[in-house]
Amino acid sequence: MVSATRKMIDCRWFPSETQCSLTIAGTEEEVLTVARQHAVASHGHKDDQALVEALRGAMRDEG
């Protein structure tokens, strides 16, 4: 079994008018994919390289 470090990102780390409390965890690529979709669909962010870089920078190891 391959043991990869799980990553996570939490909307509570970012100021939001909606006070979103979504937490996403999984592999780095899984978290990036879902967080990117969520940021665009739920928070109105532009889907560009700046968003990808911000999300990657915000990810933390789970646990």
CHARMM internal coordinates of N, CA and C (Angstrom, degrees):
IC EDIT
DIST 1 N 1 CA 1.4395
DIST 1 CA 1 C 1.5271
ANGL 1 N 1 CA 1 C 109.38
DIST 1 C 2 N 1.3232
ANGL 1 CA 1 C 2 N 116.27
DIHE 1 N 1 CA 1 C 2 N 131.66
DIST 2 N 2 CA 1.4503
ANGL 1 C 2 N 2 CA 121.64
DIHE 1 CA 1 C 2 N 2 CA 179.11
DIST 2 CA 2 C 1.5178
ANGL 2 N 2 CA 2 C 109.02
DIHE 1 C 2 N 2 CA 2 C -85.13
DIST 2 C 3 N 1.3233
ANGL 2 CA 2 C 3 N 115.78
DIHE 2 N 2 CA 2 C 3 N 130.15
DIST 3 N 3 CA 1.4549
ANGL 2 C 3 N 3 CA 120.28
DIHE 2 CA 2 C 3 N 3 CA -179.04
DIST 3 CA 3 C 1.5222
ANGL 3 N 3 CA 3 C 109.29
DIHE 2 C 3 N 3 CA 3 C -109.03
DIST 3 C 4 N 1.3252
ANGL 3 CA 3 C 4 N 116.25
DIHE 3 N 3 CA 3 C 4 N 98.52
DIST 4 N 4 CA 1.4547
ANGL 3 C 4 N 4 CA 121.13
DIHE 3 CA 3 C 4 N 4 CA 177.58
DIST 4 CA 4 C 1.5248
ANGL 4 N 4 CA 4 C 108.64
DIHE 3 C 4 N 4 CA 4 C -99.73
DIST 4 C 5 N 1.3070
ANGL 4 CA 4 C 5 N 115.94
DIHE 4 N 4 CA 4 C 5 N 146.73
DIST 5 N 5 CA 1.4560
ANGL 4 C 5 N 5 CA 119.86
DIHE 4 CA 4 C 5 N 5 CA 177.19
DIST 5 CA 5 C 1.5188
ANGL 5 N 5 CA 5 C 108.95
DIHE 4 C 5 N 5 CA 5 C -68.52
DIST 5 C 6 N 1.3176
ANGL 5 CA 5 C 6 N 115.41
DIHE 5 N 5 CA 5 C 6 N 124.79
DIST 6 N 6 CA 1.4614
ANGL 5 C 6 N 6 CA 119.56
DIHE 5 CA 5 C 6 N 6 CA 177.34
DIST 6 CA 6 C 1.5247
ANGL 6 N 6 CA 6 C 108.71
DIHE 5 C 6 N 6 CA 6 C -77.73
DIST 6 C 7 N 1.3038
ANGL 6 CA 6 C 7 N 114.99
DIHE 6 N 6 CA 6 C 7 N 143.44
DIST 7 N 7 CA 1.4594
ANGL 6 C 7 N 7 CA 122.32
DIHE 6 CA 6 C 7 N 7 CA 178.60
DIST 7 CA 7 C 1.5173
ANGL 7 N 7 CA 7 C 109.31
DIHE 6 C 7 N 7 CA 7 C -109.39
DIST 7 C 8 N 1.3248
ANGL 7 CA 7 C 8 N 115.49
DIHE 7 N 7 CA 7 C 8 N 160.84
DIST 8 N 8 CA 1.4619
ANGL 7 C 8 N 8 CA 119.63
DIHE 7 CA 7 C 8 N 8 CA 176.85
DIST 8 CA 8 C 1.5139
ANGL 8 N 8 CA 8 C 109.64
DIHE 7 C 8 N 8 CA 8 C -148.14
DIST 8 C 9 N 1.3266
ANGL 8 CA 8 C 9 N 114.19
DIHE 8 N 8 CA 8 C 9 N 158.21
DIST 9 N 9 CA 1.4538
ANGL 8 C 9 N 9 CA 122.41
DIHE 8 CA 8 C 9 N 9 CA 173.31
DIST 9 CA 9 C 1.5281
ANGL 9 N 9 CA 9 C 106.08
DIHE 8 C 9 N 9 CA 9 C -144.74
DIST 9 C 10 N 1.3185
ANGL 9 CA 9 C 10 N 116.20
DIHE 9 N 9 CA 9 C 10 N 143.95
DIST 10 N 10 CA 1.4592
ANGL 9 C 10 N 10 CA 121.00
DIHE 9 CA 9 C 10 N 10 CA -173.14
DIST 10 CA 10 C 1.5249
ANGL 10 N 10 CA 10 C 108.97
DIHE 9 C 10 N 10 CA 10 C -132.89
DIST 10 C 11 N 1.3110
ANGL 10 CA 10 C 11 N 117.76
DIHE 10 N 10 CA 10 C 11 N 124.55
DIST 11 N 11 CA 1.4636
ANGL 10 C 11 N 11 CA 121.68
DIHE 10 CA 10 C 11 N 11 CA -179.99
DIST 11 CA 11 C 1.5218
ANGL 11 N 11 CA 11 C 111.93
DIHE 10 C 11 N 11 CA 11 C -59.87
DIST 11 C 12 N 1.3158
ANGL 11 CA 11 C 12 N 118.43
DIHE 11 N 11 CA 11 C 12 N -24.83
DIST 12 N 12 CA 1.4652
ANGL 11 C 12 N 12 CA 120.75
DIHE 11 CA 11 C 12 N 12 CA -179.63
DIST 12 CA 12 C 1.5223
ANGL 12 N 12 CA 12 C 112.00
DIHE 11 C 12 N 12 CA 12 C -65.82
DIST 12 C 13 N 1.3432
ANGL 12 CA 12 C 13 N 117.33
DIHE 12 N 12 CA 12 C 13 N -15.39
DIST 13 N 13 CA 1.4619
ANGL 12 C 13 N 13 CA 120.83
DIHE 12 CA 12 C 13 N 13 CA 178.19
DIST 13 CA 13 C 1.5267
ANGL 13 N 13 CA 13 C 111.50
DIHE 12 C 13 N 13 CA 13 C -75.09
DIST 13 C 14 N 1.3344
ANGL 13 CA 13 C 14 N 117.53
DIHE 13 N 13 CA 13 C 14 N -12.06
DIST 14 N 14 CA 1.4569
ANGL 13 C 14 N 14 CA 122.49
DIHE 13 CA 13 C 14 N 14 CA -174.91
DIST 14 CA 14 C 1.5261
ANGL 14 N 14 CA 14 C 110.19
DIHE 13 C 14 N 14 CA 14 C -121.74
DIST 14 C 15 N 1.3222
ANGL 14 CA 14 C 15 N 117.54
DIHE 14 N 14 CA 14 C 15 N 137.69
DIST 15 N 15 CA 1.4665
ANGL 14 C 15 N 15 CA 119.86
DIHE 14 CA 14 C 15 N 15 CA 176.80
DIST 15 CA 15 C 1.5283
ANGL 15 N 15 CA 15 C 110.03
DIHE 14 C 15 N 15 CA 15 C -61.16
DIST 15 C 16 N 1.3170
ANGL 15 CA 15 C 16 N 116.80
DIHE 15 N 15 CA 15 C 16 N 138.96
DIST 16 N 16 CA 1.4587
ANGL 15 C 16 N 16 CA 121.04
DIHE 15 CA 15 C 16 N 16 CA -178.02
DIST 16 CA 16 C 1.5220
ANGL 16 N 16 CA 16 C 109.51
DIHE 15 C 16 N 16 CA 16 C -152.67
DIST 16 C 17 N 1.3232
ANGL 16 CA 16 C 17 N 115.72
DIHE 16 N 16 CA 16 C 17 N 136.49
DIST 17 N 17 CA 1.4655
ANGL 16 C 17 N 17 CA 119.95
DIHE 16 CA 16 C 17 N 17 CA 176.36
DIST 17 CA 17 C 1.5265
ANGL 17 N 17 CA 17 C 111.17
DIHE 16 C 17 N 17 CA 17 C -63.05
DIST 17 C 18 N 1.3106
ANGL 17 CA 17 C 18 N 116.59
DIHE 17 N 17 CA 17 C 18 N -30.75
DIST 18 N 18 CA 1.4685
ANGL 17 C 18 N 18 CA 120.63
DIHE 17 CA 17 C 18 N 18 CA -177.86
DIST 18 CA 18 C 1.5204
ANGL 18 N 18 CA 18 C 112.51
DIHE 17 C 18 N 18 CA 18 C -85.60
DIST 18 C 19 N 1.3240
ANGL 18 CA 18 C 19 N 117.10
DIHE 18 N 18 CA 18 C 19 N -7.67
DIST 19 N 19 CA 1.4637
ANGL 18 C 19 N 19 CA 122.34
DIHE 18 CA 18 C 19 N 19 CA -176.62
DIST 19 CA 19 C 1.5253
ANGL 19 N 19 CA 19 C 111.06
DIHE 18 C 19 N 19 CA 19 C 52.60
DIST 19 C 20 N 1.3195
ANGL 19 CA 19 C 20 N 115.21
DIHE 19 N 19 CA 19 C 20 N 45.53
DIST 20 N 20 CA 1.4621
ANGL 19 C 20 N 20 CA 122.46
DIHE 19 CA 19 C 20 N 20 CA -179.35
DIST 20 CA 20 C 1.5302
ANGL 20 N 20 CA 20 C 109.92
DIHE 19 C 20 N 20 CA 20 C -59.58
DIST 20 C 21 N 1.3212
ANGL 20 CA 20 C 21 N 116.12
DIHE 20 N 20 CA 20 C 21 N 138.80
DIST 21 N 21 CA 1.4642
ANGL 20 C 21 N 21 CA 120.58
DIHE 20 CA 20 C 21 N 21 CA -178.40
DIST 21 CA 21 C 1.5274
ANGL 21 N 21 CA 21 C 112.51
DIHE 20 C 21 N 21 CA 21 C -120.46
DIST 21 C 22 N 1.3291
ANGL 21 CA 21 C 22 N 117.02
DIHE 21 N 21 CA 21 C 22 N 18.93
DIST 22 N 22 CA 1.4610
ANGL 21 C 22 N 22 CA 120.78
DIHE 21 CA 21 C 22 N 22 CA -178.32
DIST 22 CA 22 C 1.5228
ANGL 22 N 22 CA 22 C 111.44
DIHE 21 C 22 N 22 CA 22 C -66.11
DIST 22 C 23 N 1.3212
ANGL 22 CA 22 C 23 N 116.22
DIHE 22 N 22 CA 22 C 23 N 134.88
DIST 23 N 23 CA 1.4581
ANGL 22 C 23 N 23 CA 123.15
DIHE 22 CA 22 C 23 N 23 CA 172.46
DIST 23 CA 23 C 1.5184
ANGL 23 N 23 CA 23 C 107.51
DIHE 22 C 23 N 23 CA 23 C -120.21
DIST 23 C 24 N 1.3255
ANGL 23 CA 23 C 24 N 116.51
DIHE 23 N 23 CA 23 C 24 N 133.81
DIST 24 N 24 CA 1.4602
ANGL 23 C 24 N 24 CA 122.23
DIHE 23 CA 23 C 24 N 24 CA -179.56
DIST 24 CA 24 C 1.5234
ANGL 24 N 24 CA 24 C 107.55
DIHE 23 C 24 N 24 CA 24 C -120.91
DIST 24 C 25 N 1.3278
ANGL 24 CA 24 C 25 N 117.09
DIHE 24 N 24 CA 24 C 25 N 133.06
DIST 25 N 25 CA 1.4668
ANGL 24 C 25 N 25 CA 121.07
DIHE 24 CA 24 C 25 N 25 CA 179.93
DIST 25 CA 25 C 1.5220
ANGL 25 N 25 CA 25 C 109.46
DIHE 24 C 25 N 25 CA 25 C -138.69
DIST 25 C 26 N 1.3274
ANGL 25 CA 25 C 26 N 116.03
DIHE 25 N 25 CA 25 C 26 N 149.31
DIST 26 N 26 CA 1.4607
ANGL 25 C 26 N 26 CA 122.51
DIHE 25 CA 25 C 26 N 26 CA 178.43
DIST 26 CA 26 C 1.5139
ANGL 26 N 26 CA 26 C 109.14
DIHE 25 C 26 N 26 CA 26 C 158.29
DIST 26 C 27 N 1.3163
ANGL 26 CA 26 C 27 N 116.31
DIHE 26 N 26 CA 26 C 27 N -155.61
DIST 27 N 27 CA 1.4601
ANGL 26 C 27 N 27 CA 119.07
DIHE 26 CA 26 C 27 N 27 CA 175.62
DIST 27 CA 27 C 1.5209
ANGL 27 N 27 CA 27 C 108.53
DIHE 26 C 27 N 27 CA 27 C -69.00
DIST 27 C 28 N 1.3019
ANGL 27 CA 27 C 28 N 117.51
DIHE 27 N 27 CA 27 C 28 N 163.12
DIST 28 N 28 CA 1.4596
ANGL 27 C 28 N 28 CA 120.67
DIHE 27 CA 27 C 28 N 28 CA -179.40
DIST 28 CA 28 C 1.5306
ANGL 28 N 28 CA 28 C 111.14
DIHE 27 C 28 N 28 CA 28 C -56.64
DIST 28 C 29 N 1.3110
ANGL 28 CA 28 C 29 N 117.39
DIHE 28 N 28 CA 28 C 29 N -43.97
DIST 29 N 29 CA 1.4646
ANGL 28 C 29 N 29 CA 120.64
DIHE 28 CA 28 C 29 N 29 CA -178.94
DIST 29 CA 29 C 1.5297
ANGL 29 N 29 CA 29 C 111.90
DIHE 28 C 29 N 29 CA 29 C -68.85
DIST 29 C 30 N 1.3264
ANGL 29 CA 29 C 30 N 117.61
DIHE 29 N 29 CA 29 C 30 N -37.82
DIST 30 N 30 CA 1.4694
ANGL 29 C 30 N 30 CA 120.13
DIHE 29 CA 29 C 30 N 30 CA 176.76
DIST 30 CA 30 C 1.5224
ANGL 30 N 30 CA 30 C 110.83
DIHE 29 C 30 N 30 CA 30 C -62.89
DIST 30 C 31 N 1.3131
ANGL 30 CA 30 C 31 N 115.72
DIHE 30 N 30 CA 30 C 31 N -46.82
DIST 31 N 31 CA 1.4636
ANGL 30 C 31 N 31 CA 120.24
DIHE 30 CA 30 C 31 N 31 CA -179.30
DIST 31 CA 31 C 1.5210
ANGL 31 N 31 CA 31 C 110.17
DIHE 30 C 31 N 31 CA 31 C -63.15
DIST 31 C 32 N 1.3186
ANGL 31 CA 31 C 32 N 117.03
DIHE 31 N 31 CA 31 C 32 N -44.10
DIST 32 N 32 CA 1.4575
ANGL 31 C 32 N 32 CA 120.53
DIHE 31 CA 31 C 32 N 32 CA 179.85
DIST 32 CA 32 C 1.5276
ANGL 32 N 32 CA 32 C 111.24
DIHE 31 C 32 N 32 CA 32 C -60.41
DIST 32 C 33 N 1.3228
ANGL 32 CA 32 C 33 N 117.11
DIHE 32 N 32 CA 32 C 33 N -45.69
DIST 33 N 33 CA 1.4657
ANGL 32 C 33 N 33 CA 121.15
DIHE 32 CA 32 C 33 N 33 CA -179.00
DIST 33 CA 33 C 1.5218
ANGL 33 N 33 CA 33 C 111.53
DIHE 32 C 33 N 33 CA 33 C -60.45
DIST 33 C 34 N 1.3187
ANGL 33 CA 33 C 34 N 116.67
DIHE 33 N 33 CA 33 C 34 N -51.22
DIST 34 N 34 CA 1.4675
ANGL 33 C 34 N 34 CA 120.93
DIHE 33 CA 33 C 34 N 34 CA -176.06
DIST 34 CA 34 C 1.5295
ANGL 34 N 34 CA 34 C 110.81
DIHE 33 C 34 N 34 CA 34 C -71.00
DIST 34 C 35 N 1.3224
ANGL 34 CA 34 C 35 N 118.00
DIHE 34 N 34 CA 34 C 35 N -41.28
DIST 35 N 35 CA 1.4573
ANGL 34 C 35 N 35 CA 121.01
DIHE 34 CA 34 C 35 N 35 CA 179.84
DIST 35 CA 35 C 1.5275
ANGL 35 N 35 CA 35 C 110.94
DIHE 34 C 35 N 35 CA 35 C -64.29
DIST 35 C 36 N 1.3044
ANGL 35 CA 35 C 36 N 116.13
DIHE 35 N 35 CA 35 C 36 N -37.99
DIST 36 N 36 CA 1.4738
ANGL 35 C 36 N 36 CA 120.96
DIHE 35 CA 35 C 36 N 36 CA 178.38
DIST 36 CA 36 C 1.5230
ANGL 36 N 36 CA 36 C 110.12
DIHE 35 C 36 N 36 CA 36 C -63.78
DIST 36 C 37 N 1.3201
ANGL 36 CA 36 C 37 N 116.74
DIHE 36 N 36 CA 36 C 37 N -47.77
DIST 37 N 37 CA 1.4697
ANGL 36 C 37 N 37 CA 120.89
DIHE 36 CA 36 C 37 N 37 CA 178.57
DIST 37 CA 37 C 1.5266
ANGL 37 N 37 CA 37 C 110.52
DIHE 36 C 37 N 37 CA 37 C -60.55
DIST 37 C 38 N 1.3223
ANGL 37 CA 37 C 38 N 116.43
DIHE 37 N 37 CA 37 C 38 N -43.77
DIST 38 N 38 CA 1.4603
ANGL 37 C 38 N 38 CA 121.41
DIHE 37 CA 37 C 38 N 38 CA -178.86
DIST 38 CA 38 C 1.5322
ANGL 38 N 38 CA 38 C 111.10
DIHE 37 C 38 N 38 CA 38 C -65.43
DIST 38 C 39 N 1.3216
ANGL 38 CA 38 C 39 N 117.26
DIHE 38 N 38 CA 38 C 39 N -43.49
DIST 39 N 39 CA 1.4634
ANGL 38 C 39 N 39 CA 121.09
DIHE 38 CA 38 C 39 N 39 CA -178.82
DIST 39 CA 39 C 1.5274
ANGL 39 N 39 CA 39 C 111.23
DIHE 38 C 39 N 39 CA 39 C -60.35
DIST 39 C 40 N 1.3164
ANGL 39 CA 39 C 40 N 116.40
DIHE 39 N 39 CA 39 C 40 N -38.63
DIST 40 N 40 CA 1.4650
ANGL 39 C 40 N 40 CA 121.02
DIHE 39 CA 39 C 40 N 40 CA -179.68
DIST 40 CA 40 C 1.5233
ANGL 40 N 40 CA 40 C 110.59
DIHE 39 C 40 N 40 CA 40 C -75.63
DIST 40 C 41 N 1.3237
ANGL 40 CA 40 C 41 N 117.20
DIHE 40 N 40 CA 40 C 41 N -51.21
DIST 41 N 41 CA 1.4700
ANGL 40 C 41 N 41 CA 121.42
DIHE 40 CA 40 C 41 N 41 CA -174.07
DIST 41 CA 41 C 1.5278
ANGL 41 N 41 CA 41 C 113.09
DIHE 40 C 41 N 41 CA 41 C -71.38
DIST 41 C 42 N 1.3123
ANGL 41 CA 41 C 42 N 117.25
DIHE 41 N 41 CA 41 C 42 N -39.21
DIST 42 N 42 CA 1.4726
ANGL 41 C 42 N 42 CA 120.07
DIHE 41 CA 41 C 42 N 42 CA -173.59
DIST 42 CA 42 C 1.5152
ANGL 42 N 42 CA 42 C 114.73
DIHE 41 C 42 N 42 CA 42 C -99.55
DIST 42 C 43 N 1.3298
ANGL 42 CA 42 C 43 N 116.62
DIHE 42 N 42 CA 42 C 43 N -24.84
DIST 43 N 43 CA 1.4596
ANGL 42 C 43 N 43 CA 119.27
DIHE 42 CA 42 C 43 N 43 CA -174.77
DIST 43 CA 43 C 1.5249
ANGL 43 N 43 CA 43 C 113.38
DIHE 42 C 43 N 43 CA 43 C -118.96
DIST 43 C 44 N 1.3326
ANGL 43 CA 43 C 44 N 117.51
DIHE 43 N 43 CA 43 C 44 N -1.15
DIST 44 N 44 CA 1.4520
ANGL 43 C 44 N 44 CA 121.38
DIHE 43 CA 43 C 44 N 44 CA 174.91
DIST 44 CA 44 C 1.5139
ANGL 44 N 44 CA 44 C 116.19
DIHE 43 C 44 N 44 CA 44 C 72.94
DIST 44 C 45 N 1.3414
ANGL 44 CA 44 C 45 N 117.13
DIHE 44 N 44 CA 44 C 45 N 19.38
DIST 45 N 45 CA 1.4609
ANGL 44 C 45 N 45 CA 119.66
DIHE 44 CA 44 C 45 N 45 CA 178.02
DIST 45 CA 45 C 1.5204
ANGL 45 N 45 CA 45 C 110.66
DIHE 44 C 45 N 45 CA 45 C -71.79
DIST 45 C 46 N 1.3084
ANGL 45 CA 45 C 46 N 116.06
DIHE 45 N 45 CA 45 C 46 N 151.96
DIST 46 N 46 CA 1.4559
ANGL 45 C 46 N 46 CA 122.09
DIHE 45 CA 45 C 46 N 46 CA 175.24
DIST 46 CA 46 C 1.5258
ANGL 46 N 46 CA 46 C 108.44
DIHE 45 C 46 N 46 CA 46 C -78.24
DIST 46 C 47 N 1.3250
ANGL 46 CA 46 C 47 N 116.99
DIHE 46 N 46 CA 46 C 47 N 132.41
DIST 47 N 47 CA 1.4684
ANGL 46 C 47 N 47 CA 121.66
DIHE 46 CA 46 C 47 N 47 CA -179.44
DIST 47 CA 47 C 1.5235
ANGL 47 N 47 CA 47 C 109.03
DIHE 46 C 47 N 47 CA 47 C -82.72
DIST 47 C 48 N 1.3198
ANGL 47 CA 47 C 48 N 115.44
DIHE 47 N 47 CA 47 C 48 N 90.99
DIST 48 N 48 CA 1.4571
ANGL 47 C 48 N 48 CA 120.22
DIHE 47 CA 47 C 48 N 48 CA -179.25
DIST 48 CA 48 C 1.5250
ANGL 48 N 48 CA 48 C 110.00
DIHE 47 C 48 N 48 CA 48 C -142.00
DIST 48 C 49 N 1.3199
ANGL 48 CA 48 C 49 N 115.31
DIHE 48 N 48 CA 48 C 49 N -178.88
DIST 49 N 49 CA 1.4679
ANGL 48 C 49 N 49 CA 120.17
DIHE 48 CA 48 C 49 N 49 CA -177.06
DIST 49 CA 49 C 1.5280
ANGL 49 N 49 CA 49 C 111.77
DIHE 48 C 49 N 49 CA 49 C -63.72
DIST 49 C 50 N 1.3260
ANGL 49 CA 49 C 50 N 117.35
DIHE 49 N 49 CA 49 C 50 N -31.99
DIST 50 N 50 CA 1.4663
ANGL 49 C 50 N 50 CA 120.26
DIHE 49 CA 49 C 50 N 50 CA 178.42
DIST 50 CA 50 C 1.5257
ANGL 50 N 50 CA 50 C 110.53
DIHE 49 C 50 N 50 CA 50 C -63.14
DIST 50 C 51 N 1.3207
ANGL 50 CA 50 C 51 N 117.35
DIHE 50 N 50 CA 50 C 51 N -39.39
DIST 51 N 51 CA 1.4687
ANGL 50 C 51 N 51 CA 120.83
DIHE 50 CA 50 C 51 N 51 CA 177.36
DIST 51 CA 51 C 1.5239
ANGL 51 N 51 CA 51 C 110.24
DIHE 50 C 51 N 51 CA 51 C -64.28
DIST 51 C 52 N 1.3257
ANGL 51 CA 51 C 52 N 116.69
DIHE 51 N 51 CA 51 C 52 N -46.05
DIST 52 N 52 CA 1.4686
ANGL 51 C 52 N 52 CA 120.95
DIHE 51 CA 51 C 52 N 52 CA 179.96
DIST 52 CA 52 C 1.5290
ANGL 52 N 52 CA 52 C 110.17
DIHE 51 C 52 N 52 CA 52 C -58.49
DIST 52 C 53 N 1.3212
ANGL 52 CA 52 C 53 N 116.91
DIHE 52 N 52 CA 52 C 53 N -45.53
DIST 53 N 53 CA 1.4616
ANGL 52 C 53 N 53 CA 120.69
DIHE 52 CA 52 C 53 N 53 CA -179.73
DIST 53 CA 53 C 1.5237
ANGL 53 N 53 CA 53 C 111.71
DIHE 52 C 53 N 53 CA 53 C -64.83
DIST 53 C 54 N 1.3248
ANGL 53 CA 53 C 54 N 116.62
DIHE 53 N 53 CA 53 C 54 N -39.74
DIST 54 N 54 CA 1.4711
ANGL 53 C 54 N 54 CA 120.32
DIHE 53 CA 53 C 54 N 54 CA 178.66
DIST 54 CA 54 C 1.5213
ANGL 54 N 54 CA 54 C 110.82
DIHE 53 C 54 N 54 CA 54 C -64.71
DIST 54 C 55 N 1.3295
ANGL 54 CA 54 C 55 N 116.85
DIHE 54 N 54 CA 54 C 55 N -42.32
DIST 55 N 55 CA 1.4638
ANGL 54 C 55 N 55 CA 120.45
DIHE 54 CA 54 C 55 N 55 CA 179.35
DIST 55 CA 55 C 1.5193
ANGL 55 N 55 CA 55 C 111.36
DIHE 54 C 55 N 55 CA 55 C -65.90
DIST 55 C 56 N 1.3191
ANGL 55 CA 55 C 56 N 117.19
DIHE 55 N 55 CA 55 C 56 N -44.47
DIST 56 N 56 CA 1.4760
ANGL 55 C 56 N 56 CA 120.01
DIHE 55 CA 55 C 56 N 56 CA 177.95
DIST 56 CA 56 C 1.5313
ANGL 56 N 56 CA 56 C 110.37
DIHE 55 C 56 N 56 CA 56 C -60.06
DIST 56 C 57 N 1.3240
ANGL 56 CA 56 C 57 N 116.45
DIHE 56 N 56 CA 56 C 57 N -40.75
DIST 57 N 57 CA 1.4570
ANGL 56 C 57 N 57 CA 120.36
DIHE 56 CA 56 C 57 N 57 CA -179.77
DIST 57 CA 57 C 1.5123
ANGL 57 N 57 CA 57 C 113.80
DIHE 56 C 57 N 57 CA 57 C -68.85
DIST 57 C 58 N 1.3328
ANGL 57 CA 57 C 58 N 116.32
DIHE 57 N 57 CA 57 C 58 N -25.68
DIST 58 N 58 CA 1.4644
ANGL 57 C 58 N 58 CA 120.69
DIHE 57 CA 57 C 58 N 58 CA -178.13
DIST 58 CA 58 C 1.5245
ANGL 58 N 58 CA 58 C 113.05
DIHE 57 C 58 N 58 CA 58 C -86.65
DIST 58 C 59 N 1.3264
ANGL 58 CA 58 C 59 N 117.38
DIHE 58 N 58 CA 58 C 59 N -17.41
DIST 59 N 59 CA 1.4744
ANGL 58 C 59 N 59 CA 120.46
DIHE 58 CA 58 C 59 N 59 CA -178.36
DIST 59 CA 59 C 1.5177
ANGL 59 N 59 CA 59 C 110.84
DIHE 58 C 59 N 59 CA 59 C -63.92
DIST 59 C 60 N 1.3112
ANGL 59 CA 59 C 60 N 114.47
DIHE 59 N 59 CA 59 C 60 N 144.15
DIST 60 N 60 CA 1.4732
ANGL 59 C 60 N 60 CA 121.39
DIHE 59 CA 59 C 60 N 60 CA 176.35
DIST 60 CA 60 C 1.5190
ANGL 60 N 60 CA 60 C 108.37
DIHE 59 C 60 N 60 CA 60 C -128.43
DIST 60 C 61 N 1.3079
ANGL 60 CA 60 C 61 N 115.33
DIHE 60 N 60 CA 60 C 61 N 158.93
DIST 61 N 61 CA 1.4684
ANGL 60 C 61 N 61 CA 119.49
DIHE 60 CA 60 C 61 N 61 CA 172.16
DIST 61 CA 61 C 1.5137
ANGL 61 N 61 CA 61 C 108.05
DIHE 60 C 61 N 61 CA 61 C -66.23
DIST 61 C 62 N 1.3234
ANGL 61 CA 61 C 62 N 116.82
DIHE 61 N 61 CA 61 C 62 N 138.36
DIST 62 N 62 CA 1.4536
ANGL 61 C 62 N 62 CA 120.84
DIHE 61 CA 61 C 62 N 62 CA 178.71
DIST 62 CA 62 C 1.5242
ANGL 62 N 62 CA 62 C 110.22
DIHE 61 C 62 N 62 CA 62 C -72.60
DIST 62 C 63 N 1.3113
ANGL 62 CA 62 C 63 N 115.09
DIHE 62 N 62 CA 62 C 63 N 142.61
DIST 63 N 63 CA 1.4574
ANGL 62 C 63 N 63 CA 118.65
DIHE 62 CA 62 C 63 N 63 CA 174.17
DIST 63 CA 63 C 1.4222
ANGL 63 N 63 CA 63 C 115.30
DIHE 62 C 63 N 63 CA 63 C 100.29
END
COOR INIT
IC SEED 1 N 1 CA 1 C
IC BUILD
